Amino acid sequence: MKHSLFFGLRTLLIIVFFSACKSEPVETITYLKTPTGLNGSESSLHISDDGTIYLSWIETTKKNNSKLLFSTLGKTNLWSAPKTIAIGTDWFVNWADFPSITSFGESGLAAHYLDKSADDTFAYNVKLTLSNDNGNTWNSAFIPHTDNTNTEHGFVSKVATNDGNFIVVWLDGRQMAYAEKESTITKEMTIRSAIIDKNGTLLNESLLDSRVCDCCQTDIAMTSNGALVVYRDRSEDEIRDIYYVRQINNEWTEPKPIFNDNWHIAGCPVNGAAISTKENTVAVVWFTMADDIPKVKVVFSKDNGETFGEPINIGYKDPMGRVDIEVLEDGSALVSWMDIVEDSTVIQLQKVGADGTLSELITLTESSESRSSGFPRMILKDDKAYLSWTNVSEENLSIKTAVVHTTNLK
């Protein structure tokens, strides 16, 4: 009887021990407490080479006083207290044309926002401000475009170069003003770029495409061969498909289509492409409504964007677009987009393999179909995806953030 009691207690202790040591399964989604105030919107995310995650956003008062702020994420998934980048009273604050932060060099940060240049609705400039001490102090803002016209300049993307500088890309409406004075010039939106150093010196300015869609987001990423820019083109027949240009030996290539959807639309869909790169892999995601059928598509390149495979349709229901993408360690990609499922607007996530393999769908959160819900943003660190988005309520707008464990996506 004593031996039976002893072995019974021993077995019970072993069970208790291993039960205590067994780790609980990690939740796929963890929602983080965000340090933003009331009326926060237009968030963006960036990860630097040293792994620091930056969240930026705008807060605007009823008197149109605007403030661009940022926060960094600590090791325990706690955001730091907000720091102010810039303050203004006459900014162009728009749901689709949002500011962002980009790191460059050893301790450089570049942030941009949009500042009105005249009374016309779409007369505004890109303003860049730099920090050379990881965001502790910020220099006076400057304009990266040299045309001095009161026209639209926005939809900015930025990426660091290998020599301590950074590239900035934007949509540029200067030809609208030039055409008013010269009959041989047509009123076209263009896409342009510039290289900026840590002192804010404009090293060059380039025209990438002379006719593009007026208000779709641009995106840029660095490959082993140079930068690659994606944007929505606009043909003379009003075909608005996604195009790209590559920077090879410091020269920009001629524009090429990522894929010919042949989406004919007479107005701007306000839906740009997103790009992500890792080693030789490039992944691009975009929204199209060619033939009046809404789709979200992904393509992969295994040669730094020299060639692309066939598009992959992901597991959307009734997509609105507003896409983002990140290449994962195994060469697949994580895609985010906004979708309408059973009459609810939601932010969806799905892992996509280059061979067309799709993971289960993950619903991050419910959202709003309204413009004010903006564009969800995503970055990747190790095997975790960090996302930010604008929450729309009857009282105000607010920024929300979450982390998604990508290893849980099957």
Secondary structure, 3 states (H helix, E strand, C coil): CHHHHHHHHHHHHHHHHHHHHCCCCCCCEEEECCCCCCCEEEEEEEECCCCCEEEEEEEECCCCCEEEEEEEECCCCCECCCEEEEEECCECCCCCCCCEEEEECCCEEEEEEEEECCCCCCCEEEEEEEECCCCCCCCCCECCCCCCCCCEEEEEEEEECCCCCEEEEEEECHHHHHHHHCCCCCCCCEEEEEEECCCCCEEEEEEEECCECCCCCCEEEEECCEEEEEEEECCCCCECCEEEEEEECCEECCCEECCCCCCECCCCCCCCCEEEEECCEEEEEEEECHHHCCEEEEEEECCCCCCCCCCEECCCCCEEEEEEEEECCCCCEEEEEEEEECCEEEEEEEEECCCCCECCCEEEEECCCCHHHCCCEEEEECCEEEEEEEEECCCCEEEEEEEEEHHHCC
